[in-house]
């Protein structure tokens, strides 16, 4: 049997009009401490966004989602979080906030391949 590691994940939700509370999934952030792994993948359904808010800033929402991916990548794309270890970056990304892109609750699982989990969860819960 292959060793499996615990991983944590949170969905990224787009809430076009925070006061209404309507949302849809647009990405996932996965963290695996045992592998020092953190990654995010996003997929913005522009049709859903504009149905919920015809005046939505599609470019701004797309930029916010890309920023989450950048923080996970580290380096220059992570800005001030560039030097933080993966767990700290994950915790910062999943902290509650009242913005158009919000993290959902954290869930856990077991995996042999955290990178594959990112893609699996994106396909299962977002696309």
Backbone as CSV, one residue per row, in Angstrom:
resi,resn,N_x,N_y,N_z,CA_x,CA_y,CA_z,C_x,C_y,C_z
1,UNK,0.836,-1.194,0.000,0.000,0.000,0.000,0.875,1.251,0.000
2,UNK,0.536,2.222,-0.827,1.278,3.467,-0.920,0.920,4.362,0.257
3,UNK,1.923,5.035,0.808,1.666,5.961,1.907,0.842,7.142,1.428
4,UNK,-0.170,7.447,2.200,-1.001,8.607,1.892,-0.757,9.671,2.950
5,UNK,-0.814,10.897,2.534,-0.615,12.028,3.435,-1.915,12.804,3.592
6,UNK,-2.060,13.416,4.748,-3.203,14.288,5.002,-3.039,15.563,4.183
7,UNK,-4.135,16.012,3.582,-4.124,17.310,2.922,-5.355,18.090,3.359
8,UNK,-5.274,19.395,3.213,-6.385,20.284,3.517,-6.719,21.046,2.249
9,UNK,-8.002,21.413,2.111,-8.371,22.229,0.961,-9.534,23.136,1.307
10,UNK,-9.611,24.217,0.563,-10.733,25.147,0.671,-11.113,25.593,-0.726
11,UNK,-12.397,25.730,-0.938,-12.879,26.273,-2.207,-12.750,27.780,-2.191
12,UNK,-12.537,28.351,-3.349,-12.579,29.796,-3.518,-13.928,30.124,-4.129
13,UNK,-14.645,31.013,-3.490,-15.979,31.376,-3.942,-15.994,32.808,-4.423
14,UNK,-16.726,33.016,-5.495,-16.925,34.371,-5.987,-18.281,34.843,-5.464
15,UNK,-18.256,35.982,-4.792,-19.462,36.592,-4.226,-19.578,37.979,-4.866
16,UNK,-20.236,38.057,-6.027,-20.248,39.310,-6.781,-20.836,40.496,-6.023
17,UNK,-21.875,40.248,-5.266,-22.490,41.308,-4.463,-22.565,40.797,-3.029
18,UNK,-21.589,41.183,-2.252,-21.429,40.668,-0.894,-22.712,40.828,-0.086
19,UNK,-23.416,41.922,-0.290,-24.634,42.172,0.488,-25.741,41.159,0.188
20,UNK,-25.713,40.532,-0.977,-26.724,39.529,-1.326,-26.329,38.118,-0.890
21,UNK,-25.045,37.865,-0.759,-24.572,36.564,-0.293,-24.601,35.457,-1.333
22,UNK,-24.962,35.747,-2.573,-24.964,34.723,-3.627,-23.523,34.446,-4.046
23,UNK,-23.232,33.157,-4.273,-21.856,32.819,-4.623,-21.809,31.585,-5.512
24,UNK,-20.630,31.375,-6.112,-20.353,30.156,-6.861,-18.872,29.846,-6.737
25,UNK,-18.534,28.575,-6.894,-17.151,28.126,-6.753,-16.337,28.522,-7.988
26,UNK,-15.122,29.017,-7.732,-14.253,29.440,-8.830,-12.819,28.956,-8.673
27,UNK,-12.557,28.147,-7.666,-11.197,27.652,-7.495,-11.063,26.813,-6.252
28,UNK,-9.872,26.263,-6.084,-9.569,25.431,-4.925,-8.114,25.671,-4.520
29,UNK,-7.874,25.670,-3.209,-6.526,25.791,-2.649,-6.261,24.512,-1.861
30,UNK,-5.137,23.857,-2.139,-4.787,22.596,-1.490,-3.449,22.764,-0.781
31,UNK,-3.385,22.237,0.450,-2.164,22.283,1.244,-1.884,20.899,1.819
32,UNK,-0.649,20.441,1.681,-0.210,19.169,2.259,1.083,19.439,3.035
33,UNK,0.971,19.456,4.349,2.115,19.767,5.204,3.261,18.787,5.001
34,UNK,2.938,17.489,4.927,3.974,16.452,4.806,4.844,16.638,3.570
35,UNK,4.296,17.258,2.552,5.043,17.459,1.294,5.433,18.916,1.062
36,UNK,5.181,19.770,2.056,5.449,21.213,1.905,4.849,21.721,0.603
37,UNK,3.602,21.361,0.380,2.926,21.648,-0.890,1.739,22.570,-0.659
38,UNK,1.646,23.591,-1.469,0.446,24.433,-1.517,0.256,24.854,-2.966
39,UNK,-0.978,24.767,-3.441,-1.272,25.158,-4.824,-2.733,25.556,-4.925
40,UNK,-3.000,26.397,-5.888,-4.378,26.799,-6.185,-4.588,26.706,-7.684
41,UNK,-5.791,26.315,-8.055,-6.222,26.329,-9.458,-7.578,27.007,-9.492
42,UNK,-7.787,27.801,-10.510,-9.037,28.546,-10.602,-9.677,28.376,-11.973
43,UNK,-10.978,28.611,-12.001,-11.748,28.579,-13.240,-12.934,29.516,-13.038
44,UNK,-12.919,30.635,-13.726,-13.992,31.620,-13.586,-15.044,31.402,-14.667
45,UNK,-16.265,31.128,-14.240,-17.400,31.010,-15.144,-17.993,32.414,-15.301
46,UNK,-17.576,33.096,-16.365,-18.005,34.478,-16.572,-19.520,34.595,-16.736
47,UNK,-20.150,33.583,-17.329,-21.602,33.621,-17.505,-22.307,33.661,-16.145
48,UNK,-21.876,32.808,-15.214,-22.463,32.824,-13.868,-22.242,34.174,-13.199
49,UNK,-21.032,34.684,-13.346,-20.699,35.963,-12.724,-21.618,37.067,-13.219
50,UNK,-21.800,37.154,-14.528,-22.611,38.241,-15.068,-24.110,38.036,-14.853
51,UNK,-24.542,36.785,-14.635,-25.944,36.557,-14.268,-26.193,37.092,-12.856
52,UNK,-25.261,36.817,-11.953,-25.422,37.282,-10.576,-25.214,38.783,-10.435
53,UNK,-24.375,39.343,-11.292,-24.134,40.790,-11.249,-23.715,41.255,-12.645
54,UNK,-24.679,41.761,-13.426,-24.362,42.207,-14.784,-23.264,43.281,-14.846
55,UNK,-23.063,43.993,-13.750,-22.047,45.050,-13.722,-20.741,44.580,-13.077
56,UNK,-20.581,43.286,-12.897,-19.390,42.748,-12.226,-18.111,43.118,-12.968
57,UNK,-17.065,43.314,-12.205,-15.739,43.609,-12.751,-15.040,42.275,-13.050
58,UNK,-15.298,41.721,-14.222,-14.755,40.417,-14.597,-13.225,40.435,-14.540
59,UNK,-12.623,41.492,-15.044,-11.159,41.603,-15.037,-10.629,41.614,-13.612
60,UNK,-11.297,42.332,-12.722,-10.879,42.399,-11.326,-11.007,41.064,-10.613
61,UNK,-12.097,40.345,-10.862,-12.288,39.030,-10.251,-11.223,38.064,-10.760
62,UNK,-10.974,38.090,-12.052,-9.945,37.222,-12.637,-8.570,37.540,-12.015
63,UNK,-8.283,38.808,-11.814,-7.013,39.214,-11.205,-6.914,38.728,-9.755
64,UNK,-8.012,38.784,-9.018,-8.014,38.304,-7.627,-7.761,36.802,-7.577
65,UNK,-8.349,36.056,-8.486,-8.118,34.614,-8.540,-6.668,34.301,-8.918
66,UNK,-6.126,35.042,-9.877,-4.715,34.846,-10.264,-3.787,35.170,-9.098
67,UNK,-4.155,36.167,-8.295,-3.328,36.537,-7.153,-3.231,35.387,-6.148
68,UNK,-4.326,34.659,-5.938,-4.302,33.491,-5.044,-3.342,32.446,-5.595
69,UNK,-3.422,32.192,-6.889,-2.497,31.236,-7.500,-1.053,31.703,-7.314
70,UNK,-0.823,32.997,-7.454,0.524,33.550,-7.299,1.068,33.398,-5.893
71,UNK,0.230,33.614,-4.895,0.674,33.443,-3.504,1.090,31.996,-3.279
72,UNK,0.345,31.071,-3.838,0.695,29.652,-3.682,2.027,29.323,-4.348
73,UNK,2.281,29.911,-5.493,3.525,29.637,-6.214,4.755,30.138,-5.467
74,UNK,4.591,31.191,-4.691,5.731,31.783,-3.991,6.535,32.646,-4.939
75,UNK,7.742,32.963,-4.546,8.595,33.811,-5.374,8.002,35.191,-5.564
76,UNK,8.384,35.856,-6.644,7.930,37.218,-6.895,6.408,37.323,-6.999
77,UNK,5.765,36.268,-7.486,4.307,36.284,-7.657,3.572,36.334,-6.324
78,UNK,4.249,35.993,-5.219,3.605,35.939,-3.906,3.638,37.263,-3.166
79,UNK,4.330,38.247,-3.701,4.403,39.537,-3.013,5.051,39.385,-1.645
80,UNK,4.414,39.973,-0.618,4.986,39.940,0.732,5.051,38.532,1.312
81,UNK,4.255,37.613,0.788,4.247,36.239,1.297,5.357,35.390,0.685
82,UNK,6.197,35.967,-0.154,7.213,35.214,-0.896,8.108,34.372,-0.002
83,UNK,8.446,34.866,1.161,9.369,34.148,2.043,8.647,33.207,3.024
84,UNK,7.334,33.281,3.063,6.579,32.434,3.992,6.572,30.982,3.524
85,UNK,6.567,30.076,4.494,6.494,28.656,4.151,5.079,28.333,3.667
86,UNK,4.898,27.212,2.961,3.603,26.901,2.352,2.420,26.924,3.323
87,UNK,2.591,26.400,4.527,1.489,26.379,5.491,1.030,27.765,5.879
88,UNK,1.956,28.650,6.055,1.602,30.030,6.420,0.864,30.712,5.269
89,UNK,1.311,30.470,4.029,0.614,31.042,2.875,-0.803,30.490,2.774
90,UNK,-0.975,29.168,3.009,-2.305,28.566,2.972,-3.206,29.204,4.033
91,UNK,-2.716,29.323,5.252,-3.526,29.901,6.338,-3.918,31.342,6.019
92,UNK,-3.012,32.089,5.423,-3.336,33.469,5.063,-4.437,33.488,3.998
93,UNK,-4.360,32.595,3.013,-5.346,32.554,1.929,-6.726,32.116,2.389
94,UNK,-6.787,31.271,3.413,-8.094,30.769,3.847,-8.705,31.597,4.972
95,UNK,-8.035,32.657,5.383,-8.596,33.520,6.426,-9.876,34.176,5.900
96,UNK,-10.919,34.232,6.737,-12.187,34.839,6.287,-11.988,36.285,5.852
97,UNK,-12.716,36.668,4.811,-12.656,38.053,4.332,-13.969,38.404,3.651
98,UNK,-14.245,39.685,3.589,-15.465,40.169,2.939,-15.097,40.858,1.630
99,UNK,-14.661,40.057,0.681,-14.307,40.570,-0.634,-15.060,39.763,-1.684
100,UNK,-14.860,40.080,-2.927,-15.551,39.365,-3.996,-15.086,37.916,-4.079
101,UNK,-13.798,37.651,-3.834,-13.281,36.278,-3.795,-13.060,35.911,-2.330
102,UNK,-13.779,34.862,-1.872,-13.729,34.456,-0.474,-13.411,32.964,-0.368
103,UNK,-12.647,32.580,0.661,-12.413,31.155,0.883,-13.604,30.530,1.599
104,UNK,-13.873,29.271,1.279,-14.888,28.521,2.001,-14.253,27.820,3.186
105,UNK,-15.011,26.961,3.869,-14.453,26.212,4.996,-13.370,25.236,4.545
106,UNK,-12.505,24.877,5.480,-11.418,23.939,5.200,-11.918,22.511,5.402
107,UNK,-11.554,21.656,4.462,-11.872,20.233,4.514,-10.554,19.462,4.455
108,UNK,-10.580,18.182,4.830,-9.368,17.373,4.815,-9.587,16.080,4.046
109,UNK,-8.487,15.454,3.703,-8.529,14.174,3.020,-7.162,13.526,3.077
110,UNK,-7.036,12.387,2.415,-5.774,11.673,2.301,-5.418,11.548,0.827
111,UNK,-4.137,11.676,0.534,-3.707,11.609,-0.858,-2.301,11.061,-0.990
112,UNK,-2.023,10.481,-2.138,-0.654,10.091,-2.485,-0.037,11.121,-3.417
113,UNK,-0.876,12.033,-3.946,-0.416,13.004,-4.938,-1.190,14.318,-4.782
114,UNK,-0.674,15.255,-3.986,-1.389,16.521,-3.768,-1.651,17.302,-5.063
115,UNK,-0.721,17.259,-5.989,-0.911,17.976,-7.265,-2.120,17.427,-8.003
116,UNK,-2.275,16.121,-7.997,-3.427,15.507,-8.650,-4.725,15.874,-7.922
117,UNK,-4.661,16.035,-6.605,-5.859,16.426,-5.841,-6.356,17.799,-6.261
118,UNK,-5.434,18.700,-6.536,-5.838,20.042,-6.966,-6.685,19.942,-8.229
119,UNK,-6.215,19.200,-9.194,-6.937,19.054,-10.463,-8.241,18.289,-10.273
120,UNK,-8.207,17.226,-9.458,-9.409,16.423,-9.208,-10.503,17.263,-8.556
121,UNK,-10.121,18.021,-7.543,-11.100,18.856,-6.834,-11.624,19.981,-7.728
122,UNK,-10.759,20.552,-8.554,-11.216,21.591,-9.479,-12.254,21.022,-10.427
123,UNK,-11.984,19.846,-10.983,-12.944,19.212,-11.893,-14.233,18.835,-11.186
124,UNK,-14.124,18.304,-9.973,-15.290,17.821,-9.233,-16.157,18.947,-8.674
125,UNK,-15.534,20.010,-8.161,-16.278,21.012,-7.394,-16.414,22.387,-8.054
126,UNK,-15.669,22.618,-9.128,-15.674,23.958,-9.716,-16.153,23.947,-11.156
127,UNK,-15.576,23.118,-11.990,-15.904,23.144,-13.417,-17.271,22.554,-13.703
